[in-house]
Amino acid sequence: MAITSLFPILRTTDLPRLSAFYEQAFDAEVAYRYDQEGVDVYVALAVGGGHIGIGVESEIARGDVIAVWLYADDADAAYAAALAAGAVSVAPPEDLPWGERVAQVRDPDDNLLYLATPAPS
């Protein structure tokens, strides 16, 4: 199992507002959108040489506004390795509608990590 890339995901209750901030302040450009019933629930922004994700949440606990997304060549193996190293499971690996396989864990400091295998291209 190898990690191939990672990026932060900001969690917000107001996606248009936060996306517009990054677009205006840092010349970020929307590289990807995912919508549900015609409403954006996630955007990936290209900014500088990297990417930042922004996802909608109906409620966000204070101090839980960012997560880290890690792409691995095998999400199931990354999930097992994280658990073996002391992570706590939030959600086991599952295939999601946009074509990726994703699991969620919390690291020993309670930070949320998404462990994903990219959708086949």
C-alpha positions in Angstrom: 0.0 0.0 0.0 1.3 3.4 -1.0 -0.1 6.9 -0.4 0.0 8.7 -3.8 -1.3 12.2 -2.8 -3.1 14.1 -0.2 -5.0 17.4 0.3 -7.0 19.2 3.0 -10.8 19.4 3.0 -12.4 22.4 4.7 -15.9 21.7 6.0 -18.5 24.4 5.9 -22.2 25.1 6.2 -21.9 27.7 3.4 -20.1 26.3 0.3 -20.7 29.2 -2.1 -19.4 31.8 0.5 -16.3 29.9 1.3 -15.5 28.9 -2.3 -16.0 32.5 -3.4 -13.5 33.6 -0.7 -10.7 31.3 -2.0 -11.5 32.2 -5.6 -11.3 36.0 -4.8 -8.5 36.0 -2.3 -6.2 33.5 -3.9 -7.2 33.2 -7.5 -8.4 29.7 -6.9 -10.2 28.0 -9.8 -12.8 25.3 -9.4 -11.2 22.1 -10.7 -14.1 19.7 -9.8 -17.7 20.0 -8.6 -19.9 17.3 -7.1 -23.6 18.1 -6.8 -26.7 16.5 -5.3 -30.0 17.4 -6.9 -28.4 20.3 -8.7 -26.7 21.8 -5.6 -22.9 21.7 -5.1 -22.0 19.8 -2.0 -18.3 19.6 -2.7 -15.7 21.5 -4.8 -12.0 21.0 -5.4 -10.1 24.2 -5.9 -6.8 24.5 -7.7 -4.8 27.2 -6.0 -1.1 27.7 -6.4 0.5 24.4 -7.1 -2.0 22.4 -5.0 -5.6 21.7 -4.3 -8.0 22.3 -1.5 -11.4 20.7 -1.1 -14.5 22.3 0.4 -17.4 20.1 1.5 -20.9 21.0 2.9 -21.9 19.7 6.3 -25.2 20.5 7.9 -23.5 20.9 11.3 -19.9 21.1 12.3 -18.5 20.7 15.7 -16.1 23.4 16.8 -12.6 22.3 16.1 -13.7 19.8 13.5 -13.6 22.0 10.4 -10.8 20.4 8.5 -10.1 16.9 7.4 -7.2 15.4 5.4 -7.9 13.3 2.2 -5.3 10.7 1.5 -5.3 8.9 -1.9 -3.8 5.4 -1.7 -3.4 2.7 -4.2 -5.5 0.5 -2.0 -8.1 2.1 0.4 -8.8 -1.1 2.2 -5.1 -1.7 3.0 -4.7 1.9 4.0 -7.7 1.6 6.3 -6.3 -1.6 7.9 -2.9 0.0 8.3 -4.4 3.0 10.0 -6.4 0.9 12.4 -3.3 -1.2 13.2 -1.4 2.0 14.0 -4.1 3.2 16.4 -6.7 5.0 14.4 -10.4 4.7 15.3 -12.8 3.7 12.6 -15.5 6.2 11.5 -16.6 4.4 8.4 -15.2 1.3 6.7 -14.2 1.3 3.1 -17.2 1.6 0.7 -17.7 2.4 -3.0 -19.2 5.9 -3.4 -21.3 7.2 -6.2 -18.5 9.3 -7.9 -16.4 6.1 -8.4 -14.0 6.2 -5.5 -13.6 3.7 -2.7 -13.4 5.6 0.6 -13.0 4.9 4.3 -12.9 7.3 7.3 -10.8 7.1 10.4 -9.7 9.4 13.2 -6.0 9.6 14.1 -4.8 9.5 17.7 -5.4 13.2 18.1 -9.0 12.8 16.7 -8.3 14.4 13.3 -10.5 13.1 10.6 -8.8 11.3 7.7 -10.4 10.1 4.5 -8.6 7.1 2.9 -9.5 6.7 -0.7 -8.6 4.9 -3.9 -9.1 7.1 -6.9 -11.8 6.3 -9.4 -10.5 4.4 -12.4 -9.7 6.8 -15.3 
